[in-house]
Amino acid sequence: MKILADENIDRPVVEKLRSRGIDISYIEDEIKGADDKEVLEKAVSENRILVTFDSDFLKPETDHPEVIRITRPDRYKVIVRLVENLLETFSSKDFQNTVVEVSPSEFKDG
C-alpha cells in the first residue's frame, strides 16, 4: 500500500516509515500549502491512502477517498506504530472508498 502524508504529519514520522520500507510521499515536499481538495485529489490520482490529523477529511468532497484520520497528535513513535499496524492488519481493499478514524491512545511505543 502507498501512503500520502499530509503536511500536519511530522517529518520524523514520514522518515521513519520510509526507513521501514513503506512507500510514502509527503505533501510538504511536493505541494506544500495545497488546499484539502488538492491533497485528496493527489492521493486519489496516485492511489495513495492519505494519512492526516485534519478532521476536514472526514467528509471528503472527492470521490473514492482512502483516508486514515488520526484523532490526535502523539509521540512520533506511537504514530509510526499505529500506521504500521494498520498497514499490516488491513489490505488495500479494506481502505477503498473509506475514511477511517483512529486514535493513538491504544498504541504504545514499546
C-alpha positions in Angstrom: 0.0 0.0 0.0 1.1 3.5 -0.7 0.7 6.4 1.7 0.4 10.2 1.3 1.3 12.1 4.5 -0.5 15.4 5.0 1.6 18.4 6.0 0.4 18.1 9.6 2.2 14.8 9.9 5.7 15.4 11.4 8.7 14.7 9.1 10.2 12.2 11.6 7.1 10.1 11.2 7.5 10.1 7.4 11.2 9.4 7.6 10.8 6.5 10.0 8.0 4.9 7.8 10.3 5.3 4.7 13.2 3.7 6.6 10.9 0.7 7.3 10.2 0.2 3.6 6.8 1.9 3.3 6.0 3.8 0.1 5.2 7.2 1.5 5.0 10.6 -0.2 4.9 13.8 1.8 2.7 16.8 0.9 5.3 19.2 2.4 7.9 18.0 -0.1 5.6 18.0 -3.1 2.8 20.6 -3.0 3.3 22.4 0.3 0.4 24.7 1.2 -2.1 22.9 -1.0 -5.7 23.1 -0.1 -7.6 20.0 1.1 -9.1 19.3 -2.3 -5.7 19.3 -4.0 -4.3 17.0 -1.3 -7.1 14.5 -1.7 -7.0 14.6 -5.5 -3.3 13.9 -5.3 -3.9 10.9 -3.1 -6.7 9.6 -5.3 -4.8 10.1 -8.6 -1.7 8.3 -7.1 -3.8 5.6 -5.5 -2.4 6.5 -2.0 -4.0 6.4 1.4 -4.0 9.9 2.9 -2.8 10.0 6.5 -3.7 13.1 8.3 -4.8 14.7 11.6 -7.2 17.0 9.8 -10.8 16.4 10.6 -11.9 18.2 7.4 -11.2 14.9 5.6 -13.9 13.1 7.5 -16.4 14.1 4.8 -14.3 14.4 1.6 -15.5 16.1 -1.5 -13.5 13.9 -3.8 -14.9 10.5 -5.0 -13.2 7.3 -3.9 -11.2 8.6 -0.9 -8.9 6.5 1.1 -8.1 8.4 4.3 -6.7 7.5 7.7 -7.5 10.3 10.1 -5.6 10.1 13.3 -7.6 11.7 16.1 -4.7 13.5 17.9 -1.0 14.0 17.6 1.2 11.9 19.8 4.8 11.0 20.0 6.1 10.1 16.6 7.0 6.5 17.6 3.3 5.9 18.5 2.1 7.3 15.2 4.6 5.2 13.2 3.5 2.1 15.1 -0.2 2.9 14.5 0.3 3.3 10.8 2.4 0.2 10.6 -0.2 -1.8 12.5 -3.0 -0.6 10.2 -1.0 -1.5 7.0 -0.1 -4.9 8.4 -3.7 -5.7 9.5 -5.7 -4.5 6.5 -5.4 -4.8 2.8 -5.7 -2.0 0.3 -9.2 -3.3 -0.5 -10.2 -2.6 3.1 -9.4 1.1 2.6 -11.2 1.6 -0.7 -13.8 4.4 -0.6 -13.3 4.6 3.2 -12.4 7.2 5.8 -11.0 5.6 8.9 -10.6 7.5 12.1 -8.2 6.0 14.6 -6.8 7.1 18.0 -3.2 6.6 19.0 -4.3 6.1 22.6 -4.5 2.3 22.1 -0.9 2.0 20.9 2.2 2.0 22.9 5.8 2.6 21.7 7.4 -0.4 23.3 
